[in-house]
Amino acid sequence: MQRLAKNWQRQRVRVGFVPTMGYLHAGHLSLVRRARRIVGAKGKVVVSIYVNPTQFGPKEDLSRYPRDFARDRKLCREAGVDVIFAPVDREMYPAGEGEEFSTYVVEESLSRGMEGAARPTHFRGVTTVVAKLFNLVLPEVAVFGAKDFQQAAIIRRMVRDLNFPVKIVVAPTHRERDGLAMSSRNKYLSPVEREQATVLSEALALAKKSVRRGAVSSVRLKADLARFVTNRPAARLDYVELFDPRTLQPVSKVGRGTQMALAVFFGKTRLIDNETL
Ligand code: AMP
């Protein structure tokens, strides 16, 4: 991958990059289109497909994470992707004697709350693998989804702090018709859970509505939202947070421009969503 990327660099070919864990859906493909628009017809669009083990906790869904490379390859072809980079674990994280992997990239501020609190080693895995992928693909621009708001903020910070010569673009969340944010993990949902999974986007809409009526206290709104989510018998609220979109610090007064994020369990399946209120 890196040899190919260096050749492109020598020939001044523009490179747009979309990192994914595969099991592609329309949300991923919207990032691919965005990358293509930026680098143009003569540029190269690279999609990585790699279920990165270091961003999964010991009790999480690494082994059952959905995979279908043949389908992903077909979708990438149809979307005009130039190269799929799909490394295997032993290439990314060598484990043999004398060659084990021991260097990680750790963002220490934005990673603390929300997903970082719920999944303690998650962002260390994300920043490490994205740093590695940037060094392998050497992109001019990399496109991430707003669906993973905190992740995008952390990648931006990493790029700034460590001077990666990569422009970060964040594209809007692609949703199903009923509002559910597209996610590879939606496949885990039973029919009943799928029906109730709209509670995430409905909670965001509810919060927007109360903000339109005027600023509200964070404590009160959070309590209302928790009640709203818990009203769905299949849903268990992991967290709901109201925060400043730049600092990711919780706010006490919620108004226009406040960011809201939530995580909800349906059985073992954990879904996230967020929006600007
Ligand atoms: P994943 O394969 O889940 O690691 O996601 C790969 C990239 O696609 C990340 O930048 C995600 O934020 C982005 N993404 C995932 N779901 C969506 C969605 N529904 N809309 C837009 N981008 C998404």
Boltz pocket constraint, residues with backbone or C-beta under 6 A from the ligand:
constraints:
  - pocket:
      binder: B
      contacts: [[A, 19], [A, 20], [A, 21], [A, 22], [A, 27], [A, 28], [A, 30], [A, 31], [A, 143], [A, 144], [A, 145], [A, 146], [A, 147], [A, 148], [A, 171], [A, 172], [A, 173], [A, 174], [A, 175], [A, 181], [A, 182], [A, 183], [A, 184]]
      max_distance: 6.0
